[in-house]
Amino acid sequence: MTKREISLRISVLARNVRNYFDRQVAALGVTRSQWAMIAVVATNPGSTQRMIADALEMSEASAGRLVDRLCNEGLLTRRAREDDRRAKAIYLSDAAEPLLEKLTVIAKESENRMFKGLSDEELDTLRSLLDRIYANVMTN
């Protein structure tokens, strides 16, 4: 297999993985942007809008609009930061917990489907190779 074929395979695989997960979460009424933000905030409670934007590789303005939307839907809350009253910390609301649990189940099922038949050693090798490719892409 050539490098070009591998590059194409990675691109197609990434798109198919996203599309499959999107279809699974659509029944919950959640978009890709929403579940990605919920996942980031769940992993990094108390993050600022800028931190979330960086994690999601989006503009701070776009992140702000999405935070606003999820706050209006009752899934996120903003609180004043103790170290900087001008900045707001973003947290999951209690109402988001059941949704996060469902998203977690769907994510685990998707991961099990994707990595079915791969041993821990193979997964470690895959992670190492992907880390090297990621480093090449991000530094060049």
Summary of the structure (lengths in Angstrom):
residues: 140
radius of gyration: 17.6
end to end distance: 23.6
largest distance: 55.2
contacts: 342
relative contact order: 0.11
helix: 69%
strand: 8%
